[in-house]
């Protein structure tokens, strides 16, 4: 079996080349917006929009609009012009109600007529948060004159007891989130789908028979926009030793269910999927079965099982896969295992598949020694073929970069974080910059989420922290990078009235 190189990866996201900057095109009538073989509308801002069914208003600005207006949905309340019009109105960010949203867009653009502000001229003008005059994202001021790390949109789910465990960005910039919700004392798998502007499109819930405990763990896209969700479900209608099973399901872009696969290992006990990767004609799930590392490959078209790896890496103690990424014929897996000193070690391994058999090519154990707990929670593929790994070493958040053969390139501990702290997810963008997310522990405010970006050598570029309105537990649990290098992060917050899922999109 050959795995294709061009893949969508949970935690790694999609990548494209550098973006070009265009000068804003100002319209004065609808006739000036006729292009792309369709008729556009000259909006009161003085810029063209075109039909887009993904927007609530049915219209989206094109790439020639300035700043954050470019390729953004037109607000539903914004009137269409029928005659001649110029840039006479003020756009305050096109705020609108999103299901569960905490507010409006984090940036705004004001159009005051000609001459229009020119992003990239090293002059901060109206509607620009910054302008450093270069074509570099992530250096404090991005190419669209938005500050690096700016929150572009923010959604808090309305349901109490909801949490996010995974996130992915699709080929069109759509964002999928997976986790769980609690209703009437029962935990169910929760799948949410947003368009690239943060507008909720659909929600799906899976509850196992007899209302057992179920939770989504991670989600991924294929290049057609279909979703693959991995989770676990607890079946109260089965014998105790068989109750917790791994569960994987396909959804199309409209949320229609496709195939579903469950796994109950030979040893029964606790079977769960922790991460999922799409690799062309195959979907690969990684997790654990009865205390051992487990991976399974499914046909992407119908969920048929192609191969299974369930031997684990520790013959005498617990080990599990936490994260997976695929590059060509190589499957890279990161996780944790118990050690002889009653502690836990992080590990990185490479697997290969021949026919219906998967074997480990090598295993790198990452051990700080003694009873300290070391874990790897996230893995992402870099453009140079290297691997970014994130987790914890003892009580310190840990990030590292490895070569494809398991050789360490660099590692770092963020001393600005308050211990105990974890890196719970990593992603790498198209230029090799690494994003790490997780949480730190504040002695007064409790756990706060963080999102930090690093350059290719591990030097910090920027960081953002999130302390929710209740000042309680706030955790970032998953991260993915979109086609435009924007960053989607999901987690949960202890709001004033209880725990709620949140998802945010950040500027590069």
C-alpha positions as CSV (number, residue, x, y, z in Angstrom):
1,X,0.0,0.0,0.0
2,X,1.3,3.5,-0.8
3,X,0.3,6.5,1.2
4,X,0.1,9.7,-0.8
5,X,2.4,12.6,0.1
6,X,-0.2,15.4,-0.3
7,X,-2.2,15.1,2.9
8,X,-4.3,17.1,5.4
9,X,-3.0,16.5,8.9
10,X,-4.7,17.0,12.3
11,X,-2.5,19.5,14.1
12,X,-0.4,20.4,10.9
13,X,-3.2,21.9,8.7
14,X,-2.8,23.0,5.1
15,X,-0.1,25.2,3.7
16,X,0.2,27.4,0.6
17,X,2.8,29.7,-0.8
18,X,3.2,33.4,0.1
19,X,0.3,35.7,-0.5
20,X,0.5,38.6,-2.9
21,X,-0.7,42.1,-1.9
22,X,-3.1,44.0,-4.3
23,X,-4.0,47.6,-4.3
24,X,-7.6,48.2,-3.3
25,X,-10.0,48.6,-6.2
26,X,-12.6,51.3,-5.5
27,X,-16.0,51.0,-7.2
28,X,-18.6,53.7,-7.9
29,X,-21.4,51.6,-9.3
30,X,-22.5,48.0,-9.7
31,X,-21.3,48.0,-13.3
32,X,-17.8,48.5,-12.0
33,X,-18.1,45.2,-10.2
34,X,-18.7,43.0,-13.3
35,X,-15.9,40.5,-13.4
36,X,-15.2,36.8,-13.0
37,X,-18.1,36.2,-15.4
38,X,-20.6,37.4,-12.8
39,X,-22.2,40.6,-11.6
40,X,-21.0,42.0,-8.3
41,X,-22.4,44.6,-6.1
42,X,-20.7,47.9,-5.2
43,X,-21.1,48.1,-1.4
44,X,-21.4,51.4,0.5
45,X,-17.8,50.9,1.6
46,X,-16.8,51.5,-2.1
47,X,-15.6,48.0,-2.7
48,X,-17.0,45.1,-4.7
49,X,-18.6,42.0,-3.4
50,X,-19.7,38.8,-5.2
51,X,-22.2,36.0,-4.6
52,X,-21.1,33.4,-2.0
53,X,-23.5,30.9,-0.4
54,X,-21.2,30.5,2.5
55,X,-22.0,34.0,3.8
56,X,-25.2,34.8,5.6
57,X,-25.7,37.9,3.4
58,X,-25.0,35.9,0.3
59,X,-22.1,38.3,-0.6
60,X,-18.3,38.3,0.0
61,X,-15.8,41.0,-0.7
62,X,-13.1,40.1,-3.2
63,X,-9.3,40.1,-2.7
64,X,-9.1,43.7,-3.9
65,X,-10.8,45.1,-0.9
66,X,-8.4,46.6,1.6
67,X,-7.1,45.2,4.9
68,X,-9.4,42.8,6.8
69,X,-12.3,43.5,4.4
70,X,-10.5,41.4,1.8
71,X,-12.4,38.1,1.2
72,X,-14.6,38.7,4.2
73,X,-18.4,38.2,4.2
74,X,-20.6,41.3,3.8
75,X,-22.6,41.9,7.0
76,X,-26.3,40.9,6.5
77,X,-27.5,44.3,7.5
78,X,-25.3,46.1,5.0
79,X,-27.6,47.4,2.1
80,X,-26.9,46.8,-1.5
81,X,-26.5,49.8,-3.9
82,X,-28.6,50.0,-7.0
83,X,-27.2,53.2,-8.6
84,X,-23.9,55.0,-8.3
85,X,-22.2,55.0,-4.9
86,X,-18.9,55.8,-3.6
87,X,-17.0,55.1,-0.4
88,X,-19.2,57.2,1.9
89,X,-20.0,55.0,4.9
90,X,-18.0,53.7,7.8
91,X,-17.5,50.0,8.3
92,X,-17.0,49.3,12.0
93,X,-15.9,45.7,11.6
94,X,-19.2,44.3,10.4
95,X,-20.1,42.9,13.8
96,X,-23.0,40.4,13.9
97,X,-24.3,37.7,16.1
98,X,-22.6,34.3,15.8
99,X,-24.1,31.4,17.6
100,X,-22.3,31.5,20.9
101,X,-20.0,34.4,19.9
102,X,-18.5,36.6,22.6
103,X,-18.7,39.7,20.4
104,X,-17.7,41.3,17.0
105,X,-14.6,41.1,14.9
106,X,-11.5,42.0,16.7
107,X,-10.3,44.4,13.9
108,X,-12.1,47.2,12.0
109,X,-11.6,49.1,8.8
110,X,-12.8,52.7,8.2
111,X,-13.2,54.0,4.6
112,X,-13.2,57.7,4.3
113,X,-12.9,58.2,0.6
114,X,-9.9,58.7,-1.7
115,X,-7.0,58.5,-1.3
116,X,-7.4,55.0,0.2
117,X,-4.9,53.8,2.8
118,X,-2.1,51.7,1.2
119,X,-1.0,48.7,3.3
120,X,2.7,48.1,3.0
121,X,3.9,51.7,2.7
122,X,5.5,51.8,6.2
123,X,2.9,54.4,7.3
124,X,0.1,53.6,9.8
125,X,-3.1,55.0,8.2
126,X,-6.8,54.9,8.9
127,X,-8.0,51.3,9.3
128,X,-4.5,49.9,9.9
129,X,-3.4,48.5,13.2
130,X,0.2,48.6,12.0
131,X,2.3,48.9,8.8
132,X,6.0,47.9,8.8
133,X,6.4,48.1,5.1
134,X,7.5,44.5,4.5
135,X,6.1,41.2,3.2
136,X,6.6,39.2,6.3
137,X,3.9,37.6,8.5
138,X,4.5,36.8,12.1
139,X,7.0,39.6,12.8
140,X,4.7,41.7,14.8
141,X,2.9,43.3,11.8
142,X,1.5,41.1,9.1
143,X,1.2,41.8,5.3
144,X,-2.4,42.9,5.7
145,X,-1.4,45.5,8.4
146,X,-3.0,43.5,11.2
147,X,-0.8,42.8,14.2
148,X,0.5,39.3,14.5
149,X,-1.5,37.1,16.8
150,X,-4.6,39.3,16.6
151,X,-7.9,37.5,17.4
152,X,-9.9,37.6,14.2
153,X,-13.0,35.9,15.6
154,X,-14.0,34.2,18.8
155,X,-16.9,31.8,19.5
156,X,-18.0,30.5,22.8
157,X,-20.4,27.6,22.6
158,X,-23.8,28.3,24.3
159,X,-24.1,24.8,25.9
160,X,-22.9,24.4,29.5
161,X,-20.6,21.4,30.0
162,X,-19.2,21.5,26.5
163,X,-15.4,21.1,25.9
164,X,-13.2,21.0,22.8
165,X,-10.5,18.4,22.3
166,X,-9.6,18.7,18.6
167,X,-9.7,21.2,15.7
168,X,-8.9,21.2,12.0
169,X,-9.0,23.7,9.1
170,X,-10.4,22.5,5.8
171,X,-9.2,23.3,2.2
172,X,-11.6,26.4,2.0
173,X,-10.7,27.7,5.4
174,X,-13.7,26.1,7.2
175,X,-13.1,25.1,10.8
176,X,-14.2,21.9,12.5
177,X,-14.1,21.4,16.2
178,X,-14.7,18.1,18.1
179,X,-15.1,17.4,21.8
180,X,-17.9,16.6,24.1
181,X,-21.0,18.0,25.9
182,X,-22.8,16.9,29.0
183,X,-26.6,16.7,29.0
184,X,-28.7,15.2,31.8
185,X,-25.5,13.8,33.3
186,X,-24.4,12.0,30.1
187,X,-21.4,12.9,28.0
188,X,-21.8,12.9,24.2
189,X,-19.5,13.4,21.2
190,X,-19.9,17.0,19.9
191,X,-18.9,18.0,16.3
192,X,-19.1,21.7,15.2
193,X,-18.6,23.2,11.8
194,X,-17.9,26.9,11.1
195,X,-17.2,28.7,7.9
196,X,-13.9,30.6,7.6
197,X,-15.5,33.7,9.2
198,X,-16.6,31.9,12.3
199,X,-20.3,31.6,11.4
200,X,-21.7,28.3,12.7
201,X,-22.9,26.0,9.8
202,X,-24.0,22.8,11.6
203,X,-23.6,20.8,14.8
204,X,-23.8,17.0,15.2
205,X,-24.1,15.0,18.4
206,X,-23.3,11.3,18.9
207,X,-24.7,9.4,21.9
208,X,-23.9,5.7,22.3
209,X,-26.6,3.2,23.1
210,X,-27.8,3.2,26.7
211,X,-26.3,6.8,27.2
212,X,-22.8,5.9,28.1
213,X,-19.8,8.3,28.3
214,X,-18.7,9.4,24.8
215,X,-16.1,12.0,23.8
216,X,-14.6,13.3,20.6
217,X,-10.8,13.5,20.5
218,X,-9.7,14.8,17.1
219,X,-10.9,15.7,13.6
220,X,-9.3,16.0,10.2
221,X,-10.3,17.0,6.6
222,X,-9.6,15.5,3.2
223,X,-9.0,17.7,0.2
224,X,-12.8,17.7,-0.7
225,X,-13.8,19.1,2.7
226,X,-15.1,15.8,4.2
227,X,-14.4,15.3,7.9
228,X,-13.1,12.3,9.8
229,X,-13.7,12.3,13.6
230,X,-12.2,9.9,16.1
231,X,-13.5,9.4,19.6
232,X,-14.4,6.8,22.2
233,X,-17.8,5.6,23.3
234,X,-18.7,3.8,26.4
235,X,-21.4,1.2,25.9
236,X,-23.3,0.5,29.1
237,X,-25.2,-2.3,27.3
238,X,-22.1,-4.4,27.0
239,X,-20.0,-6.3,29.5
240,X,-17.8,-4.1,31.7
241,X,-14.6,-5.3,30.0
242,X,-15.9,-4.4,26.6
243,X,-17.6,-1.1,27.3
244,X,-15.1,1.6,26.1
245,X,-14.4,1.3,22.3
246,X,-12.7,3.5,19.8
247,X,-15.0,5.1,17.4
248,X,-14.4,6.9,14.0
249,X,-16.9,8.5,11.7
250,X,-16.9,10.3,8.3
251,X,-19.1,13.4,7.7
252,X,-19.5,15.3,4.4
253,X,-19.3,19.1,4.2
254,X,-23.0,19.4,5.1
255,X,-22.7,17.2,8.1
256,X,-24.3,14.1,6.6
257,X,-23.0,10.9,8.2
258,X,-20.9,8.6,6.0
259,X,-19.2,5.4,7.3
260,X,-18.6,4.6,11.0
261,X,-16.0,2.2,12.4
262,X,-15.6,1.0,15.9
263,X,-12.8,-1.0,17.5
264,X,-13.0,-3.4,20.5
265,X,-9.5,-4.8,21.0
266,X,-8.8,-8.4,21.7
267,X,-7.9,-7.5,25.2
268,X,-11.1,-5.5,25.6
269,X,-10.8,-2.9,28.3
270,X,-10.1,0.7,27.3
271,X,-9.9,1.3,23.6
272,X,-9.9,4.9,22.2
273,X,-8.8,7.0,19.3
274,X,-6.8,10.0,20.2
275,X,-5.8,11.4,16.8
276,X,-6.6,10.9,13.2
277,X,-4.7,11.7,9.9
278,X,-6.0,11.6,6.3
279,X,-3.5,10.2,3.8
280,X,-5.1,10.2,0.3
281,X,-7.0,7.0,0.1
282,X,-6.5,6.1,3.7
283,X,-7.6,7.4,7.2
284,X,-5.3,6.4,10.1
285,X,-6.4,6.6,13.7
286,X,-3.9,6.4,16.6
287,X,-4.7,5.8,20.3
288,X,-4.6,2.9,22.7
289,X,-6.1,-0.5,23.3
290,X,-6.1,-2.2,26.7
291,X,-3.1,-0.1,27.8
292,X,-1.0,-0.5,24.6
293,X,-0.4,1.8,21.7
294,X,-2.9,1.1,18.8
295,X,-3.1,2.3,15.2
296,X,-5.5,1.3,12.5
297,X,-5.7,2.2,8.8
298,X,-9.1,2.5,7.1
299,X,-10.1,2.9,3.5
300,X,-11.1,6.6,3.2
301,X,-14.0,5.7,0.9
302,X,-15.9,3.2,3.0
303,X,-14.1,2.7,6.4
304,X,-12.9,-0.9,5.6
305,X,-10.0,-1.9,7.9
306,X,-6.7,-2.3,6.0
307,X,-4.2,-2.9,8.8
308,X,-3.8,-2.8,12.6
309,X,-0.9,-2.1,14.9
310,X,-1.6,-3.1,18.5
311,X,1.6,-4.4,20.0
312,X,2.6,-1.3,21.9
313,X,6.1,-0.2,22.7
314,X,6.3,-1.2,26.4
315,X,5.9,-4.9,27.0
316,X,5.4,-4.7,30.8
317,X,3.6,-1.3,31.3
318,X,1.2,1.2,29.9
319,X,1.8,3.1,26.7
320,X,-0.4,5.1,24.3
321,X,-0.2,7.1,21.1
322,X,-1.3,10.7,21.5
323,X,-0.7,12.2,18.1
324,X,0.0,11.2,14.5
325,X,1.3,12.7,11.3
326,X,2.0,11.1,7.9
327,X,4.6,12.0,5.3
328,X,4.6,9.8,2.2
329,X,5.1,6.2,3.4
330,X,6.2,7.2,6.9
331,X,3.8,7.3,9.8
332,X,5.2,9.3,12.7
333,X,3.6,8.8,16.1
334,X,4.2,10.5,19.5
335,X,2.9,9.5,22.9
336,X,3.8,8.4,26.4
337,X,4.7,5.3,28.4
338,X,5.2,4.3,32.0
339,X,8.8,3.7,33.1
340,X,10.4,1.5,35.8
341,X,10.8,4.5,38.2
342,X,7.0,4.9,38.5
343,X,7.2,7.9,36.2
344,X,6.3,8.4,32.6
345,X,8.4,9.0,29.4
346,X,7.6,10.7,26.2
347,X,8.3,8.9,22.9
348,X,8.5,9.4,19.2
349,X,8.3,6.5,16.7
350,X,8.2,5.9,12.9
351,X,6.0,3.2,11.4
352,X,5.7,1.8,8.0
353,X,3.1,-0.4,6.4
354,X,3.4,-3.3,4.0
355,X,0.2,-5.0,2.9
356,X,-1.9,-5.5,6.0
357,X,1.1,-5.3,8.4
358,X,2.4,-2.2,10.2
359,X,5.8,-2.3,11.9
360,X,7.9,0.2,13.9
361,X,11.1,1.3,12.1
362,X,12.5,3.1,15.2
363,X,11.5,4.4,18.6
364,X,13.0,7.4,20.4
365,X,12.3,7.5,24.1
366,X,12.5,11.0,25.7
367,X,13.3,10.5,29.4
368,X,14.2,13.2,31.9
369,X,14.9,10.5,34.4
370,X,13.4,9.3,37.7
371,X,9.8,9.5,38.6
372,X,9.2,12.7,36.6
373,X,6.3,12.5,34.1
374,X,7.2,13.3,30.5
375,X,4.5,13.2,27.8
376,X,4.2,14.1,24.1
377,X,0.8,15.4,23.2
378,X,1.2,17.0,19.7
379,X,3.1,16.4,16.5
380,X,3.2,18.3,13.2
381,X,5.1,18.0,9.9
382,X,7.4,20.9,8.9
383,X,8.1,21.9,5.2
384,X,11.6,20.5,5.5
385,X,10.4,17.1,6.5
386,X,11.2,17.7,10.2
387,X,8.8,17.1,13.1
388,X,7.6,19.5,15.7
389,X,6.7,17.8,19.0
390,X,5.0,19.4,22.0
391,X,4.2,18.1,25.5
392,X,5.6,18.4,29.0
393,X,8.8,17.5,30.9
394,X,8.0,17.2,34.5
395,X,5.9,20.4,35.2
396,X,7.4,22.4,32.4
397,X,5.9,23.0,28.9
398,X,8.2,21.5,26.3
399,X,8.6,22.0,22.5
400,X,11.1,20.3,20.3
401,X,12.1,19.9,16.6
402,X,13.3,16.5,15.3
403,X,14.7,15.4,12.0
404,X,12.9,12.6,10.1
405,X,15.3,10.0,11.5
406,X,14.5,11.0,15.1
407,X,17.6,13.2,15.7
408,X,16.9,16.2,17.9
409,X,17.4,19.6,16.1
410,X,16.4,21.8,19.0
411,X,14.2,22.0,22.1
412,X,13.0,24.7,24.4
413,X,11.2,25.3,27.6
414,X,9.2,28.5,27.8
415,X,10.4,30.1,31.1
416,X,7.7,32.8,30.7
417,X,5.0,30.2,31.5
418,X,4.1,29.5,35.1
419,X,4.5,25.9,36.1
420,X,2.9,23.4,35.9
421,X,2.3,24.0,32.2
422,X,1.6,21.8,29.2
423,X,1.9,22.1,25.4
424,X,-1.2,20.3,24.3
425,X,-1.0,20.8,20.6
426,X,1.4,22.0,17.8
427,X,1.1,23.1,14.2
428,X,3.6,24.2,11.5
429,X,2.8,26.7,8.8
430,X,4.0,26.8,5.2
431,X,7.2,28.7,6.0
432,X,8.2,26.5,8.9
433,X,7.0,28.6,11.8
434,X,5.8,26.6,14.8
435,X,2.7,27.3,16.8
436,X,2.4,25.7,20.3
437,X,-0.8,25.9,22.4
438,X,-1.6,24.7,25.9
439,X,-2.0,26.2,29.4
440,X,-0.1,27.5,32.4
441,X,-1.1,27.7,36.0
442,X,-1.4,31.0,37.7
443,X,-1.4,30.8,41.5
444,X,-4.3,33.4,41.7
445,X,-6.3,33.0,38.5
446,X,-5.9,29.2,38.0
447,X,-5.1,27.7,34.5
448,X,-4.8,30.2,31.6
449,X,-4.6,29.2,27.9
450,X,-1.7,30.3,25.7
451,X,-0.9,30.5,22.0
452,X,2.7,31.0,21.1
453,X,4.4,31.2,17.7
454,X,8.1,30.4,17.1
455,X,10.4,30.8,14.1
456,X,12.1,27.8,12.4
457,X,14.9,27.8,15.0
458,X,12.6,27.9,18.0
459,X,12.9,31.6,18.8
460,X,9.6,33.1,20.0
461,X,7.8,35.5,17.7
462,X,4.7,36.3,19.7
463,X,2.4,34.9,22.4
464,X,-1.2,35.5,23.4
465,X,-2.8,34.4,26.7
466,X,-6.5,33.8,27.4
467,X,-8.0,34.2,30.9
468,X,-11.8,33.8,30.7
469,X,-14.3,36.1,32.3
470,X,-14.7,33.8,35.4
471,X,-10.9,33.7,36.1
472,X,-11.1,29.9,36.4
473,X,-9.8,27.0,34.3
474,X,-9.0,28.1,30.7
475,X,-7.3,25.5,28.5
476,X,-6.2,25.5,24.8
477,X,-6.4,21.9,23.7
478,X,-5.8,21.8,19.9
479,X,-4.4,23.9,17.0
480,X,-4.5,23.9,13.2
481,X,-3.2,26.2,10.5
482,X,-5.4,27.2,7.5
483,X,-4.6,27.8,3.8
484,X,-3.9,31.5,4.6
485,X,-1.7,30.7,7.6
486,X,-4.3,31.9,10.0
487,X,-4.4,29.8,13.2
488,X,-7.5,28.0,14.6
489,X,-7.3,27.1,18.3
490,X,-10.0,25.3,20.4
491,X,-10.3,24.6,24.1
492,X,-12.7,25.3,27.0
493,X,-13.2,27.9,29.7
494,X,-14.9,28.0,33.0
495,X,-17.4,30.7,32.4
496,X,-19.4,32.4,35.2
497,X,-22.2,29.8,34.9
498,X,-20.1,26.7,34.0
499,X,-17.7,25.2,31.5
500,X,-18.0,26.0,27.8
501,X,-16.2,25.2,24.6
502,X,-14.4,28.0,22.8
503,X,-12.7,28.3,19.4
504,X,-10.7,31.3,18.1
505,X,-8.9,32.2,14.9
506,X,-5.7,34.2,15.1
507,X,-3.8,36.3,12.6
508,X,-0.4,34.7,11.6
